[in-house]
């Protein structure tokens, strides 16, 4: 496939411009643990292998929204904390491809203890921190989470492409974003792309290098 006739570039954010696993996925687990601790009135010490088990949630379908996935993780950790959890594959099969709504249908009594609004507010407080929660989500972090961190998990995101290379793309091509992030999160991502440091070249950098090579830009 030749890229010689490319006229515009559309970027996804997560996994293309930024590695967000240290932000969104970590927020989902942290929020779930905090919610379980609130409901059960004890620290949530149940195991959760974030790298492996988040991938299983995503593969199950309808868990693309990380705040909804956080609710699913909370249901799983609740069961694990009580020693009543099935294997993760069986747990996810109970959703029947319906994501967190499917899990809520399968576990209505437990799901009622973890309303999505509460989980989402915990996620927003952790992701935005006191410094950016209101800007991103419209509420103060400490209102949802007393003792919320000043600096949110968004600061943990790692840049995947050289900012200078991204500027060259923007100077040469029409560009756009296609993302599930809200407008504030997307704007924050663009700030990160302009000023963050990239540790080394990755797939995005290599793809953009090829774009310039084939278009003669």
N, C-alpha and C positions, 0 to 999 in steps of 0.2 A: 504494500500500500504506500503510495506517494503522498506526502504532505505538501507538495509544491503549490497547491492551489488554496491552501488554508487562508481564510480571510478574517476569522475570529476565533477566539479561544474561550471556552467556558470551563471554569474551574469548579470542582467540588472543593470543600474546605477540609473536612476531616479525612485524613489518610492521603490527601493530595498536597494541600498547602501546609497543613499542620498535623502532627501526630498527637491526637487528643486522647490517647488511651490513659495517660497519666492524669487527665482532667475528668472527662465525662465518665469513664469506667470506674475510676477511683471514687468519684462523687456518688455514683450509683451504689457502690458497696457501702461507703461510709454512711450515706443517708439511710440505707436499709438497716444497718446495724443500730443506728441511733433510734430509728422507729421501733425496732424490736425491743431495745432496752426500755423505751418508754412504755410499751404495751405490757411487757413481762416484769417490769420493775426490777431488772437485774442486768448487769453488763452482758452484751451479746458476744459470746466467745465461740460460737459455732464456726466450724471451718468453712472457708470459701476460697477456692483457687481461682482468683480473678482472671488470670490470663487464659486458663483452659475453660473455665465454666462460663465466662461471658461469651466466648466463642460459641458455646453450645446454645446459649439463649438466642444469640443472633441467628444461628443456623436453624432454630426451631420455627422461625418466621414470626412476623408481627411484633418483634421486639426492637425495631429500629430506633424508636424513641427511647433514649436512655433514662429519662425520668420514669417512663412506664416500666422499663426493665427494672429500675430500682424497686418498684413495688413488687414485681415478681421475685426479685432477690429477697426482699423482706419476708414474703410468704415462705420461701424456701428456708431461710435462716430461722424463722419462727419454728418450723417443724424440726429442723436440726437441733435447735436449742432444747426442744422438748424430747429429743430422741425418737421422733416419729416420722422422719423424712424418708421417702423412698429414694432409690437411685435417681440421679438428676435426669437421666433419659426418661424414666417413667413419670417423673414429676412434670416434665415438659410435654410429654405425650398427652397428659390429662387436659392440656389447653386445647388440644385438637386443632392446632394451627391458628388459634384465635388470639394469640399473644396474651397480654395480661388480662384482658376481658375473659378469655377462655379459662385462665387459671381462677379468676374470681367466680366463674360459674361452677367450677369443679370444687372450690373451697370457699363457699359463701360465708360461713361463720368466721373463718380466720380473715378472709378478705375484708370483711366489714370493719375489722379492727385497724385496717391500714388504708384509709381513704386516699385516693390519688392526690387530692389537693394537699394533704399534709405531707405526703412524700415529695411532691413537687416543690413545695416551699422549703423543705429541708435541702433538696438538691440545689435550688437557686441560691440559698444562703451560703452553701459550701462552695459552689462554683464561683459566684460573684464576690463573696467575702463582703465585709462591711464597706470596702472601698467602691464596689461596683454593683452590688446587688440591686439597689434601687434603680440605677441607670439601665440595667439589663432586664429586670423582671418586675419593677414597679413597687417593690416593698423593701423595707429595711431588713437586713440580714438578722439583726438581733431580735426583731419581732418574731421571726420564725425559729430562731436558734439562739437563745441566750448564750453569750460567750462565743458567738460566731467569729471565725478568724478575720483579721483585718484584710489579709491578702487571700484572694480566692484561688481555687484550684486551676482557674484559667491560666494562671502564671506558670503552670507546669508544662504547658503545651510546647512541643518542640517543632521548630520550623523545618520543613522538608525541602525547601528550595532556596537558592541564593537570592536575597532581596534585589541585588543588582541585576540578576537575570530576569526576575519578575518585572522590574522596571523596563527592561529592554522589550519584553513582551507587550507591556502596556503602551509603550511608545510606538510599536510597530503594528499591533493588531487591535481590533475591537475586542474587549474582554467583558466577561460577565461571571457571576457566581450562580451556582445551582446548589442549594444547600438546605438542610432541614433546620439550620440555626435560625433563631429569630433575628430581626434586623440589628438589634444591639449586639448580639453575639457575633454576627457576621462582620459588623463594623469593627469590633474589637479584634477579630481575627486579622482584618486588613492592617490594623495598627501593628499587630505582632509581625506580620509579613514585611512591613516596611522597616522595622527597627530591630527585630530579633536577629540573633547570630545563628547561622546554620553550621553545624559541626562538621558535616561532610556531605558529599554529593549522594543523592538517592535516586529513586526511580523518576521522581518529578523533574529533577535537574537534568537527568539524562534525556528524558523525553523532550524537554524544552531545547536542549542543545541540538537534538535531531531536527526539531522544528526549524530552528534558524539555519541549520545546514541545508535543509531541503528547500527552503523558501528563498534562500539567498539574502535573508534579512540582516 
